Amino acid sequence: MEAAKIYFIVFGVLTILGGIVGYVKAGSVASIIAGSITGVLLLVAAFVLPEHRMVGLATALIVSLLLAAQFIPRFLQTGRVMPAGIMSVLSAIGVIVVIVAWVKK
């Protein structure tokens, strides 16, 4: 469970930073809002994992699936690594981490 917690902390921080970069580079208010919300949710999921495993895993799964649904089609359409490709990979890994943590119990 510790590996999942670490992954979602890193994923959450990178998501927040990505939102900030999107705002700074493109002036995208949507990027900073969405990045902050999803990043904070991933951090919350990570920090509740030890005590409330199911809530943490469910939150991480939902956020990872939402981000994957947003970024994988965008990456396939544009082929741009930044930010769509990186977020696609991080989101897919997030889903896998949740499944592995769920199976391990």
C-alpha positions in Angstrom: 0.0 0.0 0.0 2.9 2.3 0.7 4.0 2.2 -3.0 0.4 3.3 -4.1 0.5 6.1 -1.6 3.8 7.4 -2.9 2.6 7.1 -6.5 -0.5 9.1 -5.9 1.4 11.8 -4.0 3.8 12.2 -6.9 0.9 12.0 -9.4 -1.0 14.6 -7.4 1.9 17.0 -7.2 2.7 16.6 -10.9 -0.9 17.3 -11.8 -1.0 20.5 -9.7 2.3 21.6 -11.3 0.9 20.8 -14.8 -2.1 23.0 -14.1 0.2 25.8 -13.0 2.4 25.4 -16.1 -0.7 25.5 -18.3 -1.7 28.7 -16.7 1.7 30.3 -16.9 2.4 29.3 -20.5 -1.0 29.6 -22.1 -3.0 31.7 -19.6 -5.4 28.8 -19.2 -7.5 29.3 -16.1 -9.2 25.9 -16.8 -5.8 24.2 -16.5 -5.0 25.7 -13.1 -8.5 24.9 -11.8 -8.7 21.4 -13.1 -5.1 20.6 -12.3 -5.5 21.9 -8.7 -8.8 20.1 -8.1 -7.6 16.7 -9.5 -4.2 17.1 -7.9 -5.6 17.8 -4.5 -8.0 14.8 -4.8 -5.1 12.6 -5.7 -3.2 13.8 -2.6 -6.3 13.3 -0.4 -6.6 9.7 -1.8 -2.9 9.1 -1.0 -3.2 10.3 2.5 -6.4 8.5 3.4 -5.1 5.2 1.9 -3.6 3.7 5.1 -6.6 4.3 7.3 -9.5 4.2 4.8 -8.2 1.9 2.0 -11.4 1.6 0.0 -12.1 5.4 0.0 -8.5 6.2 -1.0 -8.5 3.6 -3.8 -11.9 4.6 -5.1 -11.0 8.3 -5.1 -7.7 7.6 -6.9 -9.4 5.3 -9.4 -12.1 7.8 -10.2 -9.7 10.7 -10.7 -7.3 8.5 -12.7 -10.1 7.4 -15.0 -11.4 11.0 -15.5 -7.9 12.2 -16.3 -7.4 9.3 -18.7 -10.7 10.0 -20.4 -9.6 13.6 -20.9 -6.0 13.1 -22.0 -5.8 9.8 -23.8 -8.1 10.9 -26.7 -6.3 14.3 -26.8 -3.0 12.6 -27.1 -4.2 10.2 -29.8 -5.6 13.2 -31.7 -2.7 15.6 -31.3 0.3 13.3 -30.7 1.7 16.0 -28.4 3.7 14.6 -25.5 3.3 17.6 -23.3 0.9 17.6 -21.6 -1.4 15.0 -23.1 1.1 12.2 -23.5 2.5 12.5 -20.0 -0.9 12.8 -18.4 -2.1 9.8 -20.4 0.7 7.7 -19.1 0.4 8.9 -15.5 -3.4 8.3 -15.6 -3.1 4.8 -17.1 -0.4 3.9 -14.5 -2.8 5.3 -11.8 -5.5 2.9 -12.9 -3.0 0.0 -12.8 -1.7 1.0 -9.4 -5.3 1.0 -8.0 -6.0 -2.4 -9.5 -2.8 -3.9 -8.2 -3.4 -2.4 -4.7 -7.0 -3.7 -4.8 -5.9 -7.2 -5.7 -3.2 -7.3 -3.1 -5.5 -6.3 -0.2 
